[in-house]
Amino acid sequence: MKKKYNISVEATLEVIGGKWKCVILCHLTHGKKRTSELKRLMPGITQKMLTQQLRELEDDGIINRITYNQVPPKVEYELSEYGWSLKSILDALCAWGEQHIIKEYGDKYAVLEDSILNK
């Protein structure tokens, strides 16, 4: 039986919803990342949760997992072509978040970490 949605945004949130998926995707808009790089960029996420979120995004075709045949093994993640179709949504979420921070705190740099994503 096919799944039924009451409104199409449910389908979007099913794929990119939750606390971490959009954060992962925003980091990947800046290029390929190894799991350890993502973990460092997202200190609040557990290794288990990161692995789970990456698997789900890969299963949904949003990211590609690239395995290099070397010792020790090297794995990188990148946005798939389908994943890149989310860029305008991710940009809009970031822009809204920045405006919200300014509204709530006055100065975005008072609460935003120093990161390439916050320039």
Sequence and secondary structure as in RCSB ss.txt:
>XXXX:A:sequence
MKKKYNISVEATLEVIGGKWKCVILCHLTHGKKRTSELKRLMPGITQKMLTQQLRELEDDGIINRITYNQVPPKV
EYELSEYGWSLKSILDALCAWGEQHIIKEYGDKYAVLEDSILNK
>XXXX:A:secstr
     SSTHHHHHHHH SSSHHHHHHHHTT  EEHHHHHHH TTS HHHHHHHHHHHHHTTSEEEEEE SSS EE
EEEE HHHHTTHHHHHHHHHHHHHHHHHHHS GGGTS S GGG 
